Amino acid sequence: MTYNAECWRLPRVVHVLATIWLSGCATVGFDGSGPRACPPVVEYSREFQARAAEELALLSEGSAIVEMLGDYAVLREQARVCTLRD
């Protein structure tokens, strides 16, 4: 492992967490026709989010979990917007 290997992992972790935390600021358009059932959006404490960031930093390079967390952030935002429109 080279000296700068850790330097590349941290920005990826920060990017994923920023996507999750800031996804509430994004706007998403939905077609308003028909009934919809909105799933609940679980709220996480700052302490829990910090713990998740630490655990994410421990993952190996190219982990599938990082990509899945990005997808999860999008789903959370869609559920949040759906709940706000009802």
N, C-alpha and C positions, 0 to 999 in steps of 0.2 A: 504494500500500500504506500503510495507516495504521500509526501507531506501535505499537499493541498487537497487530498481526497475528501477530507471533512469539510473543506470550504465549499464544495459543490453540493453536499447533502443539505446543509442548513438552508440555503435559499429555496430549495425545493420544498422543504418542510414549511418554511415561512409562507411560500406561495399557496400551498394547500390550505393552511390554516387561515390565511387571509381570504381565500375563496369561500371557505365555510363561514367565517365570521362576517364578511362583508356582503355575502349573498343577499342579506336582508335589504340592502340598499338598491338592488337591481329591480327593474320592472319587467314583468313578463306578461304578454298578452294572451288571453284565452278567448275562444269562441264562447259567447255567453248563452248559446242556445242549449236547451235541455237541462234536466236536473243533474247535479253532480254531488258526489259524496267526497268530502275532503278528509283525508287522514289527519290524525292529530300530529302536531309538531312538538317534539320533546324539547324542552329548554334545558341547557347545560350550564352549570355554574362556571365561573371563571377558573376556579380551582380545578374542576374536572377538565376543562379545556386545556389548562396548562399541563395537567398530567398526560392528556392525550398527545400534546405536542412533544413531550419528553419521550413517550413511547414511540411516536412516529419517527423521531430522530434515530432510534435504535434499529430501525428496519434496514435491511440490506439494500444496496443500490439496485434499482430497477424493480422494486417490490410491486406486486399487483395491488397491494392494499392502498398505495398512494393514489393510483388511478381510480380505484373504487371509491375512495373518500371524495374525490372530485365529483364523481357521479352522484354520490349521496348528497353533496352540497346542493346540486341542481334540484334533486328531488325534494329536499327540504324547502327550498325557495318556492317551488311550484305548489307544495302543500300549504305554505304560509300564505301565498297570494290567493289560493283557492279559498282558504278560511276567511280571509279579509273580504272577499267578494260576496260571501253568503250573508 
